[in-house]
């Protein structure tokens, strides 16, 4: 019977080498698999794990035009909302954000991932801000308010508002331009240019003046600017109780129609430029200014504040009466006592003065 042949030493050596080679390949493959899984997990973590923590407070970053990426990164980190700065910078680089920086105001939303935040930043998905007008009396007040609202150079709005040619292009002069700003809440983007904002306000102004409102002011024989100017006086006279404004508006319209001076105390305060005046005295009445309606007939050349929509509509829808005078009521309710003639008005005024004396407010 034949005996099986034994493997030669060369065959055994080759077989051992092949086995070792397969083991090395298996080790490399296993290691590569581990590395792939580890990298994939890290990749997933840095892209898709929440990396923004605002502690529940609204958090925004402002990026100016032409700002370099390093400065942008510093601004983002300065908010204190980025949990892992290294992973954010890594994702920003991978998503090519350094080459795609866009100016604007961006919200860092609580729980955002790196990918979500970088996507918003590189796409320019800004968070709009709300613009409202409050306590605006002077052109410089308005310029300051607008300059602090958007990314504009110092003095830019003041330059536009005081430019006769620019204000004329919008249909106003440097005095009546304030009437273009209808107090409301407007959404806009922080990186809007000064001119864009002005054009936006012009559009809002035209939308406000509907055919119905225009018809009412034409019936009164007033321009849009005159309506707003009278509304500013009405608002200054009655800030506490808007329901009385149509009656106050009726008084001033009656005086205008009769050619009487308006004799509105708020215009004297404005003419003197001292908004701390509590009581208008004879010395204040001597101020020579077109805004002093004790000295000059008719409406002043422009508004003494930015009147609310309620005050503008009070002028457009005045109460129909024969009153020509009014003064504060003696009950200090904030309402007024109205009169059709000067004698009755003086009686009302004396009652109020007596009430002030009794209260110890004046002696």
WOMO-V948779 format. One record per residue. N is the residue number from 1. RES is the residue in three letters. NEAR is the number of other ideal C-beta (glycine too) atoms within 8 Angstrom. Layout:
BEGIN
N;RES;NEAR, N;RES;NEAR
END
This chain:
BEGIN
1;UNK;2, 2;UNK;3, 3;UNK;4, 4;UNK;4, 5;UNK;3, 6;UNK;4, 7;UNK;6, 8;UNK;6, 9;UNK;6, 10;UNK;6, 11;UNK;8, 12;UNK;9, 13;UNK;8, 14;UNK;8, 15;UNK;9, 16;UNK;8, 17;UNK;8, 18;UNK;8, 19;UNK;8, 20;UNK;8, 21;UNK;8, 22;UNK;8, 23;UNK;8, 24;UNK;8, 25;UNK;8, 26;UNK;8, 27;UNK;8, 28;UNK;8, 29;UNK;8, 30;UNK;8, 31;UNK;8, 32;UNK;8, 33;UNK;8, 34;UNK;8, 35;UNK;8, 36;UNK;8, 37;UNK;8, 38;UNK;8, 39;UNK;8, 40;UNK;8, 41;UNK;8, 42;UNK;8, 43;UNK;8, 44;UNK;9, 45;UNK;9, 46;UNK;12, 47;UNK;10, 48;UNK;6, 49;UNK;8, 50;UNK;8, 51;UNK;13, 52;UNK;14, 53;UNK;8, 54;UNK;12, 55;UNK;5, 56;UNK;4, 57;UNK;5, 58;UNK;5, 59;UNK;10, 60;UNK;10, 61;UNK;11, 62;UNK;9, 63;UNK;13, 64;UNK;8, 65;UNK;6, 66;UNK;5, 67;UNK;10, 68;UNK;7, 69;UNK;8, 70;UNK;6, 71;UNK;8, 72;UNK;12, 73;UNK;10, 74;UNK;8, 75;UNK;12, 76;UNK;11, 77;UNK;9, 78;UNK;6, 79;UNK;12, 80;UNK;5, 81;UNK;8, 82;UNK;12, 83;UNK;6, 84;UNK;8, 85;UNK;7, 86;UNK;6, 87;UNK;11, 88;UNK;14, 89;UNK;9, 90;UNK;10, 91;UNK;13, 92;UNK;12, 93;UNK;9, 94;UNK;6, 95;UNK;10, 96;UNK;8, 97;UNK;12, 98;UNK;8, 99;UNK;5, 100;UNK;7, 101;UNK;13, 102;UNK;9, 103;UNK;10, 104;UNK;11, 105;UNK;14, 106;UNK;12, 107;UNK;8, 108;UNK;15, 109;UNK;9, 110;UNK;10, 111;UNK;6, 112;UNK;11, 113;UNK;11, 114;UNK;14, 115;UNK;10, 116;UNK;9, 117;UNK;14, 118;UNK;13, 119;UNK;10, 120;UNK;9, 121;UNK;13, 122;UNK;12, 123;UNK;7, 124;UNK;7, 125;UNK;7, 126;UNK;10, 127;UNK;7, 128;UNK;8, 129;UNK;10, 130;UNK;7, 131;UNK;9, 132;UNK;8, 133;UNK;10, 134;UNK;5, 135;UNK;5, 136;UNK;12, 137;UNK;8, 138;UNK;6, 139;UNK;11, 140;UNK;7, 141;UNK;10, 142;UNK;15, 143;UNK;12, 144;UNK;8, 145;UNK;10, 146;UNK;12, 147;UNK;13, 148;UNK;5, 149;UNK;10, 150;UNK;12, 151;UNK;9, 152;UNK;10, 153;UNK;4, 154;UNK;5, 155;UNK;8, 156;UNK;10, 157;UNK;12, 158;UNK;11, 159;UNK;8, 160;UNK;12, 161;UNK;12, 162;UNK;7, 163;UNK;9, 164;UNK;7, 165;UNK;6, 166;UNK;8, 167;UNK;14, 168;UNK;9, 169;UNK;6, 170;UNK;10, 171;UNK;5, 172;UNK;11, 173;UNK;8, 174;UNK;11, 175;UNK;7, 176;UNK;14, 177;UNK;12, 178;UNK;12, 179;UNK;12, 180;UNK;11, 181;UNK;11, 182;UNK;10, 183;UNK;10, 184;UNK;8, 185;UNK;6, 186;UNK;10, 187;UNK;7, 188;UNK;12, 189;UNK;10, 190;UNK;12, 191;UNK;12, 192;UNK;10, 193;UNK;7, 194;UNK;11, 195;UNK;7, 196;UNK;8, 197;UNK;13, 198;UNK;10, 199;UNK;8, 200;UNK;11, 201;UNK;12, 202;UNK;11, 203;UNK;8, 204;UNK;11, 205;UNK;11, 206;UNK;7, 207;UNK;7, 208;UNK;9, 209;UNK;8, 210;UNK;7, 211;UNK;5, 212;UNK;6, 213;UNK;11, 214;UNK;10, 215;UNK;8, 216;UNK;10, 217;UNK;14, 218;UNK;8, 219;UNK;6, 220;UNK;11, 221;UNK;4, 222;UNK;10, 223;UNK;6, 224;UNK;10, 225;UNK;10, 226;UNK;10, 227;UNK;14, 228;UNK;12, 229;UNK;16, 230;UNK;14, 231;UNK;16, 232;UNK;14, 233;UNK;15, 234;UNK;16, 235;UNK;13, 236;UNK;11, 237;UNK;10, 238;UNK;12, 239;UNK;5, 240;UNK;4, 241;UNK;8, 242;UNK;9, 243;UNK;5, 244;UNK;10, 245;UNK;14, 246;UNK;11, 247;UNK;14, 248;UNK;14, 249;UNK;15, 250;UNK;13, 251;UNK;13, 252;UNK;13, 253;UNK;12, 254;UNK;12, 255;UNK;12, 256;UNK;11, 257;UNK;6, 258;UNK;7, 259;UNK;5, 260;UNK;9, 261;UNK;9, 262;UNK;12, 263;UNK;8, 264;UNK;11, 265;UNK;8, 266;UNK;10, 267;UNK;15, 268;UNK;16, 269;UNK;13, 270;UNK;12, 271;UNK;10, 272;UNK;10, 273;UNK;5, 274;UNK;6, 275;UNK;7, 276;UNK;4, 277;UNK;9, 278;UNK;3, 279;UNK;5, 280;UNK;8, 281;UNK;6, 282;UNK;5, 283;UNK;5, 284;UNK;11, 285;UNK;11, 286;UNK;6, 287;UNK;10, 288;UNK;5, 289;UNK;8, 290;UNK;6, 291;UNK;11, 292;UNK;13, 293;UNK;14, 294;UNK;8, 295;UNK;9, 296;UNK;8, 297;UNK;5, 298;UNK;5, 299;UNK;9, 300;UNK;11, 301;UNK;8, 302;UNK;10, 303;UNK;12, 304;UNK;13, 305;UNK;10, 306;UNK;10, 307;UNK;12, 308;UNK;9, 309;UNK;9, 310;UNK;8, 311;UNK;14, 312;UNK;13, 313;UNK;9, 314;UNK;15, 315;UNK;16, 316;UNK;11, 317;UNK;7, 318;UNK;12, 319;UNK;7, 320;UNK;4, 321;UNK;8, 322;UNK;5, 323;UNK;12, 324;UNK;12, 325;UNK;13, 326;UNK;12, 327;UNK;10, 328;UNK;9, 329;UNK;11, 330;UNK;9, 331;UNK;6, 332;UNK;8, 333;UNK;5, 334;UNK;8, 335;UNK;9, 336;UNK;11, 337;UNK;12, 338;UNK;10, 339;UNK;13, 340;UNK;8, 341;UNK;8, 342;UNK;7, 343;UNK;6, 344;UNK;10, 345;UNK;13, 346;UNK;8, 347;UNK;9, 348;UNK;13, 349;UNK;9, 350;UNK;8, 351;UNK;10, 352;UNK;13, 353;UNK;9, 354;UNK;9, 355;UNK;11, 356;UNK;9, 357;UNK;10, 358;UNK;6, 359;UNK;7, 360;UNK;5, 361;UNK;5, 362;UNK;6, 363;UNK;3
END
